[in-house]
Amino acid sequence: MIGKIAILLIPLFLLESCLGDPDPLPESIDTFQYYYNYLMEDYDLQWEIDETIIGSGHSYGIPAQAIFALHEPEQEVLIQSRNSENEMLIDSLSHTLYENGAYMIALMGTEQEPHLICEPMDPRRPSAGMIKLRFLHTAEAMGPVDIYIGGDQPEDLVLAAIDFTHVSDYFESTQQQLWTSVIVTPAGSLPADSSILEYTANNIFETGLIHLCILEHESNSVESSFQIQVHDDPVY
């Protein structure tokens, strides 16, 4: 499904004229989007920006990428998500995009109560020897949560009361801490009292990289189990 949505909107001139050297390709004002489908429905999504179809057939839980060319270095656009089967509009929002900017676009909730967000990404590298990360909460049934990294004591609390649809600020941690444990608890609860998820030996985290950690259901059913899915953010 990623192949259907990760399309390049900038025209590619592949044919050369036999009458001389081809004209240079026009410069484009690019933006970069990372799409996430966490809508709790049994159909795939179609994404549009300013009525241009970015891609279709985007399935639940599978990240996708696209490049969109602006007309101006700073431009307000309309982002829309639709049911890819019948093109019914699910949700939309206006957002200002900037040249060379990277953005996380995510849809969550249900068809009756959708939540579409667009958040700028920070591709600057973490400090030396550190890992940079942030959390996105897409599972409404999980309720507000606290995040503990590297241990189960009060001093290991790194994020408090992260609620549904919330994207945390970026923060940094060491590989040792992240590989030791990432624990998700109900907001206000210590891991010893109650926990929702606990991950140990998390060797997916790599020093020098940026990660997006998504609190999610395993499938697009509210009856499915909770999990943390870790994706790489751009670094440059």
Beta strands, then each sheet from edge to edge (+ up, - down):
strand 1: 29-39
strand 2: 45-49
strand 3: 52-58
strand 4: 64-70
strand 5: 74-83
strand 6: 89-98
strand 7: 102-109
strand 8: 114-120
strand 9: 131-137
strand 10: 145-149
strand 11: 157-162
strand 12: 171-173
strand 13: 182-186
strand 14: 197-199
strand 15: 210-217
strand 16: 226-232
sheet 1: 4+ 1- 7- 8+
sheet 2: 3+ 2- 5+ 6-
sheet 3: 12+ 9- 15- 16+
sheet 4: 11+ 10- 13+ 14-
end
